[in-house]
Amino acid sequence: MPEDAMQLAAAQAEAPVLLRRDEGCVATLTLNRPQAYNALSEELLAALTEELGRIAGDESVHVAVIEGAGKAFCPGHDLKQMRSHPEQDYYRRLFGACSEMMLAIVRLPQPVIAKVHGIATAAGCQLVATCDLAVAAEEARFATSGINAGLFCSTPAVALSRNVPTKPAFEMLVTGDFVSAAEAHTLGLVNRVVPAGELDAAVAELAGKILAKSPVAVRMGKEMFYRQREKTLENAYTYAAEVMACNMMAEDAGEGLDAFIEKRKPVWTGR
């Protein structure tokens, strides 16, 4: 291996697997394993879960973004690492850790936007489906490709089937075929598709729209949105009515209604 390539490999090995940068009220998490297309190693899963926990308790953060460094968003689990531990208990722990990370995104008080370029396959596709919102570059491609290696993408199927209609979701799972960004948008897997050069701006625009709203309403609304989906229709309405009654008691709700009546821009306090 040439010396410069060896130095690059050594630098990448020492680099943190996850980066965080905060700009205003937006925290961006960057999957930082570009040499492995940001495959979800044990270390990266642990780092994501830990950082999501920090963001959950950080009231200065109102929106989170997850992106990938290098040429891709995420290809799923680190297959080499998986094959080096051919034990069922290890796989139980690994997939359990991945599921906990995905649940941490859903339980996070702040909305999470997936910023997708390149490929998002297997658990990488699951990560996109798990995020509350997703913006993709036109060249992005999605697949649940485990079936091609003899492994049905069971855990990705949980998130995929909650975003994509049944028949297209099952087709993705049993064929492993790639879906274009445009197709992913049609299926509801992503919210927006833009040219690669406009990806940063599109994510910033979407985050900005959320930041312009009351953080109290957004946080309460995200929790309500996911919890009501698990209930029967009647129980969902009962629960939603209670959430709205509680929301009405927030300072921001009073300010928002007064501002509407007075035809002025509301000033949110976050309370």
PANU-436226 format. One record per residue: residue number from 1; x, z negated, y of N, C-alpha, C in turn. Coordinates in nm, 3 decimals, m for minus. Layout:
N
resi	n_x	n_z	n_y	ca_x	ca_z	ca_y	c_x	c_z	c_y
NUM	X	Z	Y	X	Z	Y	X	Z	Y
...
//
This chain:
271
resi	n_x	n_z	n_y	ca_x	ca_z	ca_y	c_x	c_z	c_y
1	0.084	0.000	m0.119	0.000	0.000	0.000	0.088	0.000	0.124
2	0.064	0.089	0.222	0.143	0.090	0.345	0.137	m0.046	0.415
3	0.245	m0.077	0.490	0.255	m0.207	0.554	0.141	m0.234	0.651
4	0.102	m0.131	0.730	m0.007	m0.151	0.825	m0.138	m0.179	0.755
5	m0.160	m0.114	0.640	m0.282	m0.138	0.564	m0.281	m0.279	0.506
6	m0.164	m0.325	0.463	m0.152	m0.460	0.409	m0.180	m0.564	0.517
7	m0.129	m0.538	0.637	m0.153	m0.630	0.749	m0.301	m0.635	0.786
8	m0.366	m0.519	0.782	m0.509	m0.514	0.812	m0.588	m0.591	0.707
9	m0.553	m0.571	0.580	m0.622	m0.641	0.472	m0.604	m0.792	0.484
10	m0.481	m0.835	0.521	m0.453	m0.978	0.536	m0.534	m1.036	0.653
11	m0.543	m0.961	0.763	m0.619	m1.007	0.879	m0.767	m1.019	0.846
12	m0.819	m0.922	0.771	m0.959	m0.926	0.733	m0.988	m1.043	0.639
13	m0.892	m1.072	0.552	m0.911	m1.183	0.458	m0.917	m1.317	0.531
14	m0.843	m1.329	0.642	m0.840	m1.453	0.717	m0.954	m1.465	0.818
15	m1.020	m1.356	0.850	m1.126	m1.357	0.950	m1.248	m1.432	0.897
16	m1.322	m1.501	0.983	m1.444	m1.568	0.939	m1.546	m1.467	0.889
17	m1.620	m1.503	0.786	m1.715	m1.409	0.726	m1.841	m1.393	0.812
18	m1.861	m1.484	0.906	m1.977	m1.478	0.995	m1.933	m1.512	1.136
19	m1.976	m1.430	1.231	m1.947	m1.455	1.371	m2.076	m1.486	1.446
20	m2.064	m1.566	1.550	m2.180	m1.594	1.636	m2.139	m1.579	1.782
21	m2.223	m1.511	1.856	m2.204	m1.505	2.001	m2.339	m1.530	2.067
22	m2.336	m1.605	2.175	m2.458	m1.637	2.250	m2.452	m1.570	2.387
23	m2.558	m1.498	2.419	m2.571	m1.435	2.550	m2.708	m1.472	2.604
24	m2.709	m1.552	2.710	m2.837	m1.600	2.759	m2.904	m1.685	2.653
25	m3.026	m1.651	2.621	m3.101	m1.726	2.520	m3.104	m1.655	2.385
26	m3.013	m1.560	2.364	m3.007	m1.483	2.239	m2.880	m1.518	2.163
27	m2.894	m1.558	2.037	m2.780	m1.584	1.950	m2.769	m1.468	1.851
28	m2.653	m1.405	1.846	m2.631	m1.294	1.754	m2.536	m1.336	1.644
29	m2.579	m1.320	1.520	m2.497	m1.348	1.403	m2.449	m1.216	1.346
30	m2.318	m1.202	1.330	m2.260	m1.078	1.279	m2.201	m1.101	1.141
31	m2.255	m1.032	1.041	m2.197	m1.035	0.907	m2.060	m0.969	0.920
32	m1.954	m1.042	0.888	m1.819	m0.996	0.922	m1.731	m0.976	0.798
33	m1.780	m0.893	0.707	m1.698	m0.851	0.593	m1.697	m0.698	0.588
34	m1.649	m0.633	0.695	m1.659	m0.487	0.702	m1.590	m0.414	0.589
35	m1.482	m0.474	0.534	m1.411	m0.409	0.425	m1.496	m0.403	0.299
36	m1.599	m0.489	0.291	m1.692	m0.491	0.177	m1.832	m0.452	0.221
37	m1.840	m0.381	0.333	m1.968	m0.338	0.389	m2.063	m0.455	0.414
38	m2.003	m0.576	0.430	m2.079	m0.699	0.458	m2.161	m0.748	0.339
39	m2.106	m0.729	0.220	m2.172	m0.780	0.100	m2.189	m0.931	0.110
40	m2.299	m0.981	0.055	m2.332	m1.123	0.065	m2.258	m1.204	m0.041
41	m2.138	m1.244	m0.007	m2.061	m1.332	m0.095	m2.119	m1.472	m0.088
42	m2.074	m1.559	m0.179	m2.117	m1.699	m0.174	m2.083	m1.760	m0.038
43	m1.964	m1.727	0.011	m1.918	m1.783	0.137	m2.004	m1.736	0.254
44	m2.042	m1.609	0.254	m2.124	m1.556	0.362	m2.265	m1.615	0.357
45	m2.320	m1.629	0.237	m2.453	m1.691	0.224	m2.451	m1.834	0.279
46	m2.347	m1.909	0.243	m2.336	m2.048	0.290	m2.320	m2.053	0.441
47	m2.240	m1.962	0.495	m2.218	m1.960	0.640	m2.346	m1.924	0.714
48	m2.421	m1.829	0.663	m2.548	m1.791	0.724	m2.646	m1.907	0.724
49	m2.660	m1.973	0.610	m2.754	m2.085	0.599	m2.716	m2.196	0.696
50	m2.586	m2.225	0.705	m2.538	m2.330	0.796	m2.563	m2.294	0.942
51	m2.534	m2.170	0.979	m2.550	m2.131	1.119	m2.697	m2.122	1.157
52	m2.781	m2.077	1.065	m2.925	m2.074	1.092	m2.977	m2.216	1.117
53	m2.921	m2.312	1.044	m2.959	m2.451	1.066	m2.922	m2.498	1.206
54	m2.805	m2.455	1.253	m2.764	m2.491	1.388	m2.856	m2.428	1.492
55	m2.889	m2.303	1.471	m2.977	m2.233	1.567	m3.114	m2.299	1.570
56	m3.164	m2.341	1.453	m3.296	m2.403	1.447	m3.305	m2.524	1.538
57	m3.196	m2.597	1.552	m3.196	m2.716	1.634	m3.147	m2.694	1.777
58	m3.124	m2.569	1.812	m3.070	m2.535	1.944	m3.183	m2.481	2.032
59	m3.235	m2.565	2.119	m3.349	m2.525	2.202	m3.311	m2.424	2.310
60	m3.180	m2.403	2.331	m3.139	m2.303	2.429	m3.149	m2.161	2.372
61	m3.164	m2.150	2.240	m3.176	m2.018	2.175	m3.324	m1.988	2.154
62	m3.367	m1.874	2.206	m3.507	m1.834	2.192	m3.526	m1.715	2.099
63	m3.419	m1.640	2.074	m3.423	m1.525	1.984	m3.290	m1.518	1.910
64	m3.295	m1.483	1.781	m3.173	m1.462	1.704	m3.168	m1.317	1.656
65	m3.048	m1.263	1.647	m3.026	m1.126	1.599	m2.926	m1.131	1.486
66	m2.951	m1.056	1.380	m2.854	m1.044	1.269	m2.809	m0.899	1.261
67	m2.677	m0.878	1.263	m2.620	m0.745	1.258	m2.502	m0.744	1.161
68	m2.449	m0.625	1.134	m2.334	m0.613	1.047	m2.217	m0.549	1.118
69	m2.095	m0.593	1.085	m1.975	m0.534	1.143	m1.936	m0.410	1.060
70	m1.868	m0.317	1.125	m1.817	m0.202	1.053	m1.920	m0.093	1.031
71	m1.914	m0.029	0.913	m1.991	0.092	0.888	m2.131	0.068	0.833
72	m2.166	m0.056	0.800	m2.295	m0.079	0.734	m2.354	m0.213	0.776
73	m2.483	m0.228	0.749	m2.551	m0.355	0.773	m2.519	m0.450	0.659
74	m2.562	m0.417	0.537	m2.536	m0.503	0.421	m2.579	m0.432	0.293
75	m2.492	m0.426	0.191	m2.527	m0.361	0.065	m2.586	m0.455	m0.040
76	m2.606	m0.581	m0.004	m2.657	m0.677	m0.100	m2.548	m0.774	m0.144
77	m2.562	m0.828	m0.264	m2.466	m0.926	m0.314	m2.330	m0.863	m0.341
78	m2.228	m0.947	m0.342	m2.093	m0.904	m0.375	m2.084	m0.890	m0.528
79	m2.091	m0.767	m0.577	m2.099	m0.743	m0.721	m1.972	m0.785	m0.794
80	m1.857	m0.767	m0.732	m1.732	m0.808	m0.797	m1.730	m0.959	m0.816
81	m1.774	m1.032	m0.716	m1.779	m1.177	m0.727	m1.880	m1.219	m0.833
82	m1.993	m1.151	m0.838	m2.094	m1.182	m0.939	m2.041	m1.161	m1.080
83	m1.970	m1.050	m1.104	m1.922	m1.018	m1.238	m1.807	m1.109	m1.281
84	m1.745	m1.175	m1.185	m1.635	m1.266	m1.221	m1.686	m1.401	m1.270
85	m1.819	m1.421	m1.266	m1.880	m1.546	m1.313	m1.998	m1.512	m1.405
86	m1.973	m1.462	m1.525	m2.081	m1.419	m1.614	m2.151	m1.535	m1.685
87	m2.214	m1.620	m1.605	m2.283	m1.738	m1.659	m2.420	m1.749	m1.594
88	m2.521	m1.775	m1.675	m2.657	m1.780	m1.624	m2.676	m1.890	m1.520
89	m2.614	m2.005	m1.541	m2.627	m2.113	m1.442	m2.568	m2.072	m1.308
90	m2.458	m1.998	m1.313	m2.399	m1.950	m1.189	m2.495	m1.857	m1.117
91	m2.559	m1.766	m1.190	m2.652	m1.671	m1.129	m2.774	m1.743	m1.074
92	m2.819	m1.848	m1.143	m2.931	m1.927	m1.090	m2.893	m1.987	m0.954
93	m2.774	m2.045	m0.947	m2.730	m2.105	m0.822	m2.714	m2.000	m0.713
94	m2.657	m1.885	m0.748	m2.633	m1.779	m0.650	m2.764	m1.727	m0.592
95	m2.857	m1.690	m0.679	m2.983	m1.636	m0.630	m3.067	m1.744	m0.563
96	m3.051	m1.868	m0.607	m3.119	m1.978	m0.539	m3.065	m1.997	m0.398
97	m2.933	m1.985	m0.382	m2.872	m1.998	m0.250	m2.916	m1.885	m0.159
98	m2.926	m1.764	m0.215	m2.973	m1.650	m0.136	m3.118	m1.670	m0.093
99	m3.200	m1.720	m0.183	m3.341	m1.743	m0.150	m3.354	m1.849	m0.041
100	m3.270	m1.954	m0.047	m3.273	m2.058	0.056	m3.235	m2.002	0.192
101	m3.137	m1.909	0.193	m3.098	m1.848	0.319	m3.212	m1.765	0.377
102	m3.279	m1.687	0.290	m3.392	m1.606	0.335	m3.504	m1.695	0.388
103	m3.532	m1.805	0.319	m3.636	m1.897	0.364	m3.598	m1.963	0.496
104	m3.468	m1.984	0.518	m3.423	m2.042	0.645	m3.457	m1.950	0.761
105	m3.453	m1.819	0.738	m3.490	m1.723	0.843	m3.639	m1.736	0.873
106	m3.719	m1.741	0.769	m3.864	m1.752	0.788	m3.900	m1.883	0.857
107	m3.831	m1.989	0.820	m3.862	m2.121	0.876	m3.799	m2.144	1.013
108	m3.709	m2.058	1.053	m3.644	m2.073	1.183	m3.750	m2.069	1.293
109	m3.748	m2.162	1.388	m3.849	m2.160	1.494	m3.844	m2.033	1.579
110	m3.724	m1.977	1.594	m3.707	m1.859	1.679	m3.728	m1.730	1.599
111	m3.784	m1.627	1.663	m3.793	m1.496	1.598	m3.653	m1.441	1.569
112	m3.640	m1.370	1.457	m3.512	m1.311	1.416	m3.527	m1.160	1.408
113	m3.438	m1.088	1.474	m3.439	m0.942	1.474	m3.323	m0.891	1.391
114	m3.351	m0.806	1.293	m3.245	m0.737	1.218	m3.205	m0.613	1.296
115	m3.077	m0.598	1.320	m3.022	m0.483	1.390	m2.946	m0.400	1.287
116	m3.006	m0.289	1.243	m2.961	m0.222	1.122	m2.894	m0.088	1.149
117	m2.776	m0.072	1.093	m2.709	0.058	1.093	m2.649	0.080	0.954
118	m2.619	0.203	0.921	m2.562	0.230	0.789	m2.662	0.199	0.679
119	m2.612	0.139	0.571	m2.700	0.109	0.457	m2.746	m0.036	0.459
120	m2.866	m0.056	0.406	m2.919	m0.190	0.381	m2.983	m0.182	0.243
121	m2.910	m0.227	0.142	m2.957	m0.209	0.005	m2.967	m0.342	m0.068
122	m3.051	m0.346	m0.172	m3.069	m0.464	m0.256	m3.097	m0.586	m0.168
123	m3.015	m0.691	m0.178	m3.039	m0.810	m0.096	m3.020	m0.782	0.053
124	m2.950	m0.673	0.087	m2.940	m0.632	0.227	m3.072	m0.579	0.278
125	m3.142	m0.505	0.192	m3.277	m0.459	0.226	m3.371	m0.579	0.233
126	m3.352	m0.674	0.143	m3.430	m0.798	0.145	m3.410	m0.872	0.277
127	m3.288	m0.873	0.326	m3.258	m0.940	0.452	m3.333	m0.875	0.567
128	m3.338	m0.742	0.568	m3.414	m0.672	0.673	m3.562	m0.708	0.663
129	m3.614	m0.706	0.541	m3.756	m0.736	0.521	m3.789	m0.880	0.558
130	m3.693	m0.971	0.540	m3.717	m1.112	0.568	m3.717	m1.142	0.717
131	m3.633	m1.071	0.792	m3.631	m1.093	0.937	m3.768	m1.062	0.996
132	m3.802	m1.131	1.102	m3.935	m1.115	1.163	m3.956	m0.976	1.220
133	m3.849	m0.918	1.270	m3.854	m0.786	1.333	m3.729	m0.709	1.292
134	m3.734	m0.576	1.301	m3.616	m0.497	1.267	m3.612	m0.370	1.351
135	m3.494	m0.341	1.402	m3.468	m0.217	1.475	m3.357	m0.145	1.402
136	m3.376	m0.018	1.372	m3.280	0.057	1.292	m3.228	0.180	1.365
137	m3.104	0.212	1.341	m3.048	0.338	1.388	m3.103	0.451	1.302
138	m3.110	0.570	1.358	m3.167	0.684	1.286	m3.095	0.712	1.155
139	m2.967	0.681	1.149	m2.889	0.710	1.029	m2.897	0.600	0.924
140	m2.965	0.492	0.952	m2.977	0.382	0.856	m3.056	0.427	0.733
141	m3.018	0.369	0.619	m3.089	0.399	0.494	m3.113	0.269	0.418
142	m3.223	0.267	0.345	m3.267	0.145	0.277	m3.295	0.174	0.130
143	m3.263	0.078	0.044	m3.294	0.093	m0.099	m3.290	m0.043	m0.167
144	m3.367	m0.056	m0.273	m3.354	m0.170	m0.364	m3.296	m0.111	m0.492
145	m3.165	m0.099	m0.492	m3.096	m0.014	m0.588	m3.044	m0.085	m0.712
146	m3.079	m0.212	m0.729	m3.033	m0.284	m0.847	m3.071	m0.215	m0.977
147	m3.187	m0.150	m0.978	m3.235	m0.085	m1.100	m3.136	0.019	m1.150
148	m3.057	0.076	m1.061	m2.958	0.176	m1.101	m2.845	0.115	m1.183
149	m2.828	m0.017	m1.172	m2.725	m0.087	m1.247	m2.786	m0.175	m1.356
150	m2.913	m0.148	m1.389	m2.979	m0.224	m1.495	m3.035	m0.358	m1.451
151	m3.047	m0.378	m1.321	m3.095	m0.506	m1.269	m3.210	m0.481	m1.173
152	m3.331	m0.524	m1.209	m3.447	m0.512	m1.121	m3.428	m0.607	m1.003
153	m3.449	m0.557	m0.884	m3.430	m0.638	m0.762	m3.547	m0.735	m0.744
154	m3.549	m0.839	m0.826	m3.663	m0.931	m0.827	m3.675	m1.011	m0.698
155	m3.565	m1.071	m0.652	m3.575	m1.148	m0.528	m3.597	m1.057	m0.407
156	m3.531	m0.943	m0.396	m3.567	m0.851	m0.286	m3.712	m0.807	m0.291
157	m3.770	m0.801	m0.411	m3.909	m0.758	m0.425	m4.005	m0.853	m0.353
158	m3.969	m0.980	m0.344	m4.055	m1.078	m0.278	m4.074	m1.041	m0.131
159	m3.964	m1.016	m0.063	m3.973	m0.980	0.079	m4.025	m0.839	0.098
160	m3.977	m0.746	0.014	m4.019	m0.606	0.028	m4.170	m0.592	0.012
161	m4.227	m0.657	m0.089	m4.370	m0.644	m0.117	m4.457	m0.711	m0.011
162	m4.396	m0.793	0.074	m4.470	m0.855	0.184	m4.457	m0.775	0.314
163	m4.384	m0.664	0.308	m4.367	m0.578	0.424	m4.417	m0.437	0.402
164	m4.404	m0.390	0.279	m4.433	m0.251	0.245	m4.553	m0.246	0.151
165	m4.644	m0.148	0.167	m4.757	m0.136	0.075	m4.714	m0.133	m0.071
166	m4.803	m0.172	m0.159	m4.769	m0.195	m0.299	m4.704	m0.076	m0.368
167	m4.765	0.040	m0.363	m4.711	0.154	m0.438	m4.576	0.201	m0.385
168	m4.557	0.217	m0.255	m4.423	0.254	m0.207	m4.318	0.147	m0.239
169	m4.357	0.019	m0.230	m4.262	m0.088	m0.261	m4.220	m0.081	m0.407
170	m4.316	m0.062	m0.496	m4.283	m0.057	m0.639	m4.201	0.067	m0.671
171	m4.230	0.177	m0.603	m4.151	0.298	m0.625	m4.005	0.274	m0.585
172	m3.984	0.209	m0.472	m3.847	0.176	m0.430	m3.778	0.089	m0.535
173	m3.851	m0.006	m0.590	m3.792	m0.101	m0.685	m3.760	m0.038	m0.820
174	m3.843	0.056	m0.867	m3.820	0.111	m1.001	m3.740	0.241	m1.000
175	m3.719	0.301	m0.882	m3.638	0.423	m0.876	m3.502	0.396	m0.813
176	m3.493	0.299	m0.726	m3.369	0.275	m0.654	m3.338	0.380	m0.550
177	m3.434	0.470	m0.525	m3.411	0.578	m0.429	m3.394	0.525	m0.287
178	m3.313	0.597	m0.209	m3.297	0.562	m0.069	m3.419	0.606	0.012
179	m3.449	0.527	0.113	m3.555	0.557	0.209	m3.488	0.571	0.345
180	m3.521	0.676	0.417	m3.463	0.698	0.549	m3.519	0.597	0.649
181	m3.454	0.590	0.764	m3.503	0.501	0.869	m3.643	0.541	0.913
182	m3.667	0.672	0.923	m3.799	0.720	0.964	m3.904	0.680	0.861
183	m3.871	0.693	0.732	m3.965	0.651	0.626	m3.987	0.500	0.630
184	m3.879	0.425	0.652	m3.890	0.279	0.660	m3.983	0.237	0.773
185	m3.978	0.311	0.883	m4.067	0.283	0.995	m4.212	0.311	0.957
186	m4.235	0.422	0.891	m4.370	0.457	0.847	m4.426	0.352	0.751
187	m4.340	0.300	0.665	m4.383	0.202	0.565	m4.399	0.061	0.621
188	m4.347	0.038	0.741	m4.358	m0.093	0.802	m4.240	m0.185	0.775
189	m4.132	m0.131	0.719	m4.014	m0.212	0.693	m3.936	m0.240	0.821
190	m3.939	m0.148	0.916	m3.874	m0.169	1.046	m3.974	m0.139	1.157
191	m3.949	m0.198	1.274	m4.040	m0.182	1.387	m4.009	m0.058	1.470
192	m3.880	m0.029	1.484	m3.839	0.081	1.571	m3.719	0.152	1.511
193	m3.709	0.282	1.539	m3.594	0.362	1.498	m3.543	0.435	1.622
194	m3.414	0.424	1.647	m3.355	0.483	1.767	m3.223	0.550	1.731
195	m3.174	0.641	1.816	m3.040	0.696	1.794	m2.937	0.583	1.790
196	m2.831	0.602	1.712	m2.730	0.497	1.695	m2.676	0.446	1.828
197	m2.657	0.536	1.922	m2.603	0.497	2.052	m2.697	0.413	2.135
198	m2.824	0.406	2.095	m2.923	0.329	2.170	m2.964	0.201	2.098
199	m2.896	0.171	1.986	m2.937	0.056	1.905	m2.922	m0.076	1.982
200	m2.809	m0.095	2.047	m2.788	m0.219	2.123	m2.896	m0.237	2.229
201	m2.925	m0.130	2.302	m3.023	m0.138	2.411	m3.164	m0.164	2.357
202	m3.197	m0.103	2.244	m3.330	m0.121	2.187	m3.351	m0.264	2.140
203	m3.248	m0.322	2.079	m3.258	m0.462	2.036	m3.268	m0.554	2.158
204	m3.188	m0.525	2.258	m3.193	m0.607	2.381	m3.329	m0.598	2.448
205	m3.388	m0.479	2.447	m3.520	m0.462	2.508	m3.625	m0.542	2.433
206	m3.622	m0.536	2.300	m3.719	m0.610	2.220	m3.700	m0.760	2.239
207	m3.575	m0.805	2.236	m3.547	m0.947	2.259	m3.595	m0.989	2.397
208	m3.574	m0.902	2.496	m3.615	m0.933	2.633	m3.765	m0.953	2.645
209	m3.841	m0.874	2.573	m3.987	m0.889	2.576	m4.029	m1.026	2.521
210	m3.959	m1.071	2.417	m3.990	m1.203	2.361	m3.947	m1.314	2.456
211	m3.829	m1.295	2.517	m3.778	m1.396	2.610	m3.868	m1.414	2.731
212	m3.946	m1.312	2.764	m4.034	m1.320	2.880	m4.159	m1.404	2.852
213	m4.180	m1.441	2.725	m4.298	m1.519	2.688	m4.264	m1.667	2.682
214	m4.366	m1.749	2.675	m4.346	m1.893	2.662	m4.277	m1.925	2.530
215	m4.163	m1.993	2.533	m4.096	m2.029	2.407	m4.181	m2.122	2.320
216	m4.265	m2.201	2.385	m4.354	m2.289	2.308	m4.453	m2.205	2.226
217	m4.516	m2.108	2.290	m4.613	m2.023	2.222	m4.547	m1.941	2.112
218	m4.426	m1.891	2.138	m4.356	m1.810	2.038	m4.321	m1.893	1.916
219	m4.269	m2.012	1.936	m4.231	m2.097	1.824	m4.353	m2.140	1.742
220	m4.457	m2.185	1.812	m4.579	m2.223	1.740	m4.639	m2.103	1.669
221	m4.633	m1.988	1.734	m4.692	m1.867	1.677	m4.620	m1.820	1.553
222	m4.488	m1.828	1.552	m4.414	m1.784	1.433	m4.449	m1.872	1.313
223	m4.448	m2.002	1.333	m4.482	m2.092	1.223	m4.623	m2.066	1.173
224	m4.718	m2.051	1.267	m4.856	m2.026	1.228	m4.869	m1.895	1.151
225	m4.800	m1.791	1.196	m4.811	m1.659	1.135	m4.779	m1.664	0.987
226	m4.670	m1.731	0.950	m4.630	m1.733	0.809	m4.713	m1.832	0.727
227	m4.749	m1.945	0.787	m4.826	m2.043	0.710	m4.968	m1.995	0.681
228	m5.031	m1.924	0.776	m5.168	m1.880	0.751	m5.176	m1.775	0.642
229	m5.067	m1.700	0.621	m5.067	m1.596	0.518	m5.076	m1.654	0.377
230	m5.038	m1.781	0.363	m5.039	m1.846	0.231	m5.175	m1.908	0.199
231	m5.270	m1.905	0.295	m5.397	m1.973	0.279	m5.510	m1.876	0.249
232	m5.621	m1.929	0.201	m5.742	m1.848	0.188	m5.791	m1.812	0.328
233	m5.879	m1.714	0.338	m5.927	m1.670	0.469	m5.990	m1.785	0.546
234	m6.078	m1.861	0.480	m6.146	m1.971	0.549	m6.046	m2.077	0.594
235	m5.954	m2.114	0.506	m5.855	m2.216	0.542	m5.759	m2.166	0.650
236	m5.732	m2.037	0.650	m5.645	m1.979	0.752	m5.709	m1.992	0.890
237	m5.838	m1.966	0.898	m5.908	m1.980	1.026	m5.913	m2.126	1.071
238	m5.935	m2.217	0.980	m5.937	m2.359	1.015	m5.801	m2.402	1.070
239	m5.696	m2.362	1.000	m5.561	m2.395	1.043	m5.528	m2.331	1.177
240	m5.562	m2.201	1.193	m5.530	m2.129	1.317	m5.603	m2.189	1.437
241	m5.727	m2.233	1.416	m5.802	m2.295	1.525	m5.735	m2.424	1.571
242	m5.684	m2.502	1.477	m5.615	m2.626	1.511	m5.486	m2.596	1.587
243	m5.412	m2.494	1.543	m5.288	m2.457	1.613	m5.319	m2.414	1.756
244	m5.427	m2.336	1.774	m5.462	m2.292	1.909	m5.501	m2.410	1.998
245	m5.573	m2.506	1.939	m5.611	m2.624	2.017	m5.487	m2.702	2.061
246	m5.389	m2.714	1.971	m5.263	m2.781	2.006	m5.186	m2.701	2.110
247	m5.183	m2.570	2.094	m5.114	m2.481	2.188	m5.173	m2.495	2.328
248	m5.306	m2.510	2.336	m5.373	m2.523	2.465	m5.329	m2.647	2.541
249	m5.279	m2.747	2.470	m5.237	m2.870	2.535	m5.094	m2.861	2.590
250	m5.025	m2.753	2.560	m4.888	m2.736	2.610	m4.890	m2.706	2.760
251	m4.787	m2.751	2.831	m4.776	m2.722	2.974	m4.774	m2.571	3.000
252	m4.703	m2.499	2.914	m4.691	m2.355	2.932	m4.826	m2.284	2.923
253	m4.915	m2.334	2.836	m5.046	m2.270	2.824	m5.126	m2.289	2.953
254	m5.122	m2.409	3.008	m5.190	m2.432	3.136	m5.132	m2.347	3.246
255	m4.999	m2.337	3.251	m4.932	m2.256	3.352	m4.967	m2.108	3.334
256	m4.970	m2.062	3.209	m5.002	m1.922	3.184	m5.143	m1.885	3.226
257	m5.239	m1.973	3.197	m5.377	m1.946	3.235	m5.395	m1.953	3.387
258	m5.330	m2.051	3.449	m5.338	m2.061	3.596	m5.277	m1.937	3.662
259	m5.163	m1.892	3.608	m5.097	m1.775	3.664	m5.184	m1.651	3.651
260	m5.252	m1.639	3.538	m5.341	m1.524	3.516	m5.455	m1.527	3.618
261	m5.516	m1.644	3.635	m5.628	m1.658	3.728	m5.583	m1.632	3.873
262	m5.463	m1.679	3.903	m5.411	m1.667	4.039	m5.336	m1.536	4.063
263	m5.332	m1.452	3.960	m5.267	m1.320	3.969	m5.121	m1.330	4.014
264	m5.046	m1.416	3.943	m4.903	m1.431	3.969	m4.826	m1.438	3.837
265	m4.696	m1.431	3.846	m4.613	m1.438	3.727	m4.596	m1.584	3.686
266	m4.615	m1.617	3.557	m4.602	m1.756	3.514	m4.456	m1.802	3.515
267	m4.437	m1.930	3.533	m4.304	m1.991	3.526	m4.305	m2.086	3.408
268	m4.238	m2.049	3.300	m4.243	m2.129	3.178	m4.148	m2.249	3.187
269	m4.193	m2.361	3.135	m4.110	m2.481	3.130	m4.056	m2.506	2.990
270	m4.115	m2.440	2.891	m4.073	m2.462	2.753	m4.136	m2.588	2.695
271	m4.239	m2.639	2.762	m4.306	m2.759	2.713	m4.457	m2.732	2.696
//
